Each structure stands twice: as structure tokens, then as C-alpha cells.
Amino acid sequence: MPILTTLGLAAALASTPTLPAAPAASNDPAFSRCLAGLQATAATQGIGADRFNEITTGLTPDPSVLGLLDAQPEFTTPIWDYLAALVDRQRVDDGRTLLQQHRDLLDRVSAQYGVDPATIVAVWGVESDYGRVFGKRPLLQSLATLSCAGRRQAFFRGELLALLKLIDRGDLQAQGLTGSWAGAFGHTQFMPSTYARIAVDGDGDGRRDLVGSIPDALASTANYLKRAGWRSGEPWGMEVRVPPGFNASQAGRTQRRALADWRVQGVTALDGSALVPPNLPADARAALLLPAGIKGPALLVFRNYDAIYSYNAAESYALAIATLADQLRGGTGLATAWPTDDPGIGRDERRQLQTLLLARGHDIGSADGMIGTATRRAIQAEQQRLGWANADGRAGQRILRALQQEAAAGTPATR
């Protein structure tokens, strides 16, 4: 990963007089000075001044991304909401369709990298909803802004320089390139430095295009997982049962034990039979996850779970990939209920909820299944009207059922 250090930037600035000045792309003098320094650094890494200016002409800062560095979510997301949103009926159905549509490609990629098609497609589904959602922020603008202000400037300079190199070599076109506020982009949302290290040419056209080429994106995702330690043919994990009185402090992804140790602790298969995971070496070690505590699902995870986790270091994210992959193979999801009386809802139910909110006079736009600020505020208003003690704006089964019952009873809107 080509990370630009503070010392590297200082050295580059020292050589600035020998290079043409960067274009005056912004009325912000500090941003213009920063671009000049980045131009000097880019020159030391093979991107000439004229080419740098060509790529960055007209670039202006976007201060709105700076607040996202430290932003805290307005509404907390329990894991049952997170998984309900990312592993819903629509995403499973779409993924199964795409598994068939791209069967030949996926079989070839799987044979080359050793990662099964369902896991590759699950990453695609969670990262961009199978290419529907790439992110709307201009990538160069976001990374240039984060390179010149806020925390972690050195990290983002490295990402910006990696992106400039990808554009310079012809893998990507600068025009219209968008992604997340932090710089992830493409079908499976690689950061530029990851793209530079991991991306492969899956369609044989001589370019690594994870934006416009599905073969490149899926092959690159498989390559990432392989290099993260994926073991062909082995499972990511399994749902298990823990005994009454189990010491929950033994749970955690990094607390690995031999399978025999977990058997001694009383951990069994979900049906109560002996713990004998299939397709694992005799010396396999496993960790136990209790993502919602001792009363929720218990999962024994193996080496391939760590490979998924490395893609985005969050337990909820890794479980979304893993459980979506299971359902793409024909599974039915986790058997143990989450410890809540208000489960999460997927997009079909979210659209139903939004339709009910619209009928009650709330101005939330269209019923698109996306829960944004306007929808949350409308839910909060309805929760308050219903006299709920915790009016938190959360979209769950409870508020959906309450509004459905009122609609069935003909309760008029009060707005």
C-alpha cells in the first residue's frame, strides 16, 4: 500500500520549484498549496506534472466529507437490523439469479482462486447490491479533500496517489468516477491501494476495471479472499448450541481453541449431536461468536471467517457475507432467534412501512425501502403518537405491525 508519510510530503514540497505549478483549481489557498505538494510527490512516483494537472484540473475541496471522519450514527443499529437489511429476500433472490447468470465465469474464477461462487457473489451483494450502489461522491474530490485536511491525511494521500496511478496507467477513467466518502469504489468497493495490489484482469482486455467489468470485479474479489488466507473447500463456520451456564467470556473471534476443547466445554451441533464440522483438518481451531450475547445465536467460526472479516473488519459485516453466502447455496439462515421482541425488516417490509407512513401524511419521498433521516423522523413521530416510551425512530417489526393494524381498522391519519 503506497502510503504517503508526513516526511515524504515534506521532501516532495522541498522539490516543488523544479516542477510546473498545479492548476488553481480552488479559491481555497490551503487546498491549492496542498495540491502543489501532492503534484510534487506524484512526480517522484512516476506521474508527470502535466499528467497530474490533466487529471486534477478543476478539482475543488468537499468539506462535507471531513465531518464523516468522526461522525457517529444518529440511530444505533442492532445486529438483527443490520442482517435483516443486508440479507433480505430480495438480496438472496437476486444473488441466486446472478449465480446462474454468471455460472461459467464464476466456475472459472472459483477454479483459479479456490473461493466458492456463493461467497464471491455474497461479497458483491453486500458491498454494492450487485452493482446497483457504487457511491455517489466524486472519488478524486473526496480523496483530495481528505488528503489536505482532517485526520489521517497521510493515509488518504496514499490512497489518492494510488488512484492517480490507476488512472494514469489506463485502468480507470477519471471522469465520472464515484464511490464512498472514504474512497472505496467499484462493484466490490476496493480502496485504491487495495485495487493496486489485488485487482486482476478477469476478462482479458489488458485492464483491471472493477467499475465497468464484472469479470474483473469478481476475479479480484476472489483473489483478495485467497490472499487473505481462504482455504478451498472449508466452511466459514456453523451455528452451534452452547450449554446452560456457558461462560460467555470465552467467546470472541481471536479466542481460538481446538475443536476437542469446545466439545469438552459442552458445545454441540445445533441439533445436540457431537461437534464434528465437515471438511476441516483434524488440527483445525475455532472461535465461538455470541454476536447478541448468550441468549442469541452461537456460531463456531473457522479460518475462512477470518478471510471474510479481513475485507472489512467488523463482525456484523463478516456475518452478513457468510450468512448471505449460505442462503445463496440454498440454506435458510440462522435457526436461533435474535433476543428481541422487535426483529429487523428487509426491503419488502421497509417499503410496506414507508407506504403506511405516506398514507398517514408524512413527507418522506417515495417508498423505496431505504431508511433515511426523513423516514426515521416519521417513525419517531408515529412512535410518539402511539405513546411508546422509547421513540427511537427505528424501523422494525413492531412499528410495522402497529401501523398495519391501524390501517386495517381504518384509523384515520392525524397529520
C-alpha positions, 0 to 999 in steps of 0.5 A: 500500500503506497502510503504517503508519510508526513516526511515524504510530503515534506521532501516532495514540497522541498522539490516543488520549484523544479516542477510546473505549478498545479492548476488553481483549481480552488479559491481555497489557498490551503487546498491549492498549496496542498495540491502543489505538494501532492503534484510534487510527490506524484512526480517522484512516483512516476506521474508527470506534472502535466499528467497530474494537472490533466487529471486534477484540473478543476478539482475543488475541496468537499468539506462535507466529507471531513465531518464523516471522519468522526461522525457517529450514527444518529440511530444505533443499529442492532445486529438483527437490523443490520442482517435483516437489511443486508440479507433480505429476500430480495438480496438472496433472490437476486444473488441466486439469479446472478449465480446462474447468470454468471455460472461459467465465469464464476466456475472459472474464477472459483477454479483459479482462486479456490473461493466458492461462487456463493461467497464471491457473489455474497461479497458483491451483494453486500458491498454494492447490491450487485452493482446497483450502489457504487457511491455517489461522491466524486472519488478524486474530490473526496480523496483530495479533500481528505488528503489536505485536511482532517485526520489521517491525511497521510493515509488518504494521500496514499490512497489518492496517489494510488488512484492517480496511478490507476488512472494514469496507467489506463485502468480507470477513467477519471471522469465520472468516477464515484464511490464512498466518502472514504474512497472505496469504489467499484462493484466490490468497493476496493480502496485504491491501494487495495485495487493496486495490489489485488485487482486482476484482469478477469476478462482479458482486455489488458485492464483491471476495471472493477467499475465497468467489468464484472469479470474483473470485479469478481476475479479480484474479489476472489483473489483478495479472499485467497490472499487473505488466507481462504482455504478451498473447500472449508466452511466459514463456520456453523451455528452451534448450541452452547450449554446452560451456564456457558461462560460467555467470556470465552467467546470472541473471534481471536479466542481460538481453541481446538475443536476437542476443547469446545466439545469438552466445554459442552458445545454441540451441533445445533441439533445436540449431536457431537461437534464434528464440522465437515471438511476441516483438518483434524488440527483445525481451531475455532472461535465461538461468536455470541454476536447478541450475547448468550441468549442469541445465536452461537456460531463456531467460526473457522479460518475462512471467517477470518478471510471474510472479516479481513475485507472489512473488519467488523463482525456484523459485516463478516456475518452478513457475507457468510450468512448471505453466502449460505442462503445463496447455496440454498440454506435458510439462515440462522435457526436461533432467534435474535433476543428481541421482541422487535426483529429487523425488516428487509426491503419488502417490509421497509417499503410496506412501512414507508407506504403506511407512513405516506398514507398517514401524511408524512413527507418522506419521498417515495417508498423505496425501502431505504431508511433515511433521516426523513423516514426515521423522523416519521417513525419517531413521530408515529412512535410518539403518537402511539405513546411508546416510551422509547421513540427511537425512530427505528424501523422494525417489526413492531412499528410495522405491525402497529401501523398495519393494524391501524390501517386495517381498522381504518384509523384515520391519519392525524397529520 
